[in-house]
């Protein structure tokens, strides 16, 4: 009896000691993060300052965009969103965070916790740092140069024409048909990027290709967002894995396998297929610069996301905002139809110089940026100067696109779609330098030229050929969740061929 009582007392003592130790550890952790950590001087929620949990919670919920933007609206241009992370909504931060290395200014590296590894573990142009990234950039820069893309005008125009043919057929068969322009833009950008990447069409607009690849793209992005939990808090890896539905995981595998099969087919055919597509150009490089086959797989997967989903997203968002602003739609339609006598006259060079069309594209990218979140970099060990303040080493820092572009300190009437802000002097006080939808510095988006050419060409052809009306079910379309990219709803419209 006495022995049993003694054992109980010892057990209670151990439990009490462990519980007290845990409480003291938590209290000391919270105290350090809030009162001692050098980042403690920056505003933000105390819970977020002491734990990554709020940030991850909103990531999983799909409303991280609203949460971070709300914090900036409340606290200003710099907000602490996690114990080791600052979010900026100031254009002045671009150079400090993403700019070139210079005397006294080291370069920042990408936050691997945010991006995660590529599907096959091989480096790619998005995730790589240092020498690998420089090698990839040298390999791909010619393929994405403005000169090379002008040489591909007939290819890009061909797919834009296929889109128009599809829309004409649909409206002719059923004049009252509801058409999902998100899907149509996706099929078009996939066909273009597929041909530029692999040297052959994916035949999605033709109706004979594998359209499941399109849905697999977004799924792979969403899956990576959910896996972020395990990268920030490693012991949660088993939990994070269970949170990802099996169907999502399988579709991610399908996306990678589709890219791999296309690369193998293109590389194996190189001796007979001489085309200026991406892999044709890469394989013509000197041997010491060439990519390994696994690097080709990883990068092709990147191109089929970054070169398709984002452009289709930008077109969808711009079309929606034009449909919600009939006065702006009237002006851009008049410019397009007044510039070209025939559809076949529409060309890249002329489109580059169309004032209102390009203003609409810029405003579309501002009010609905395809990548609305911040893309974090990690400061070097010695720290970094951002906006005149020294940021400690090993701190994640980013500029939040959405919060920056909707910041009244950067743009007057930030929540309104006003293409005129990019023309003339009425909005001269806007901080245009804050607007960097393709990022900034030596690691900005290599596909920027391609994206602009596609957006101009596809939008101009659609507006030249059709009168467009928004279906009532798509009013409020812009209210969407985000998982790194937008979880877009169907954008339903009705089309009538112009007279």
Secondary structure, 3 states (H helix, E strand, C coil): CHHHHHHHHHHHHHHHHHHHHHHHHHHHHHHHHHHHCHHHHCCCCHHHHHCCHHHHHHHHHCCHHHHHHHHHHHHCCEEEEECCEEEECCCCHHHHHHCCCECCECCCEECHHHHCCCCCCCCCCCCCCHHHHHHHHHHHHCCCCHHHHHHCHHHHHHHHHHHHHHHHHHHHHCCCCCEEHHHHHHHHHHHHHHHHHHCCCCCCCCCCCCCHHHHHHHHHHHHHHHHHHHHHCHHHHHHHHHHCCHHHHHHHHHHHHHHHHHHHHHHHCCCCCCCCCHHHHHCCCCCCCCCCHHHHHHHHHHHHHHCCHHHHHHHHHHHHHHHCCHHHHHHHHHHHHHHCCCHHHCCHHHHHCCHHHHHHHHHHHHHCCCCCCCCCEECCCCCEEECCEEECCCCEEEECHHHHHCCCCCCCCCCCCCHHHHCCCCCCCCCHHHCCCCCCHHHCCCCHHHHHHHHHHHHHHHHHHEEEEECHHHCCCCCCCECCCECCCCCEEEEEECC
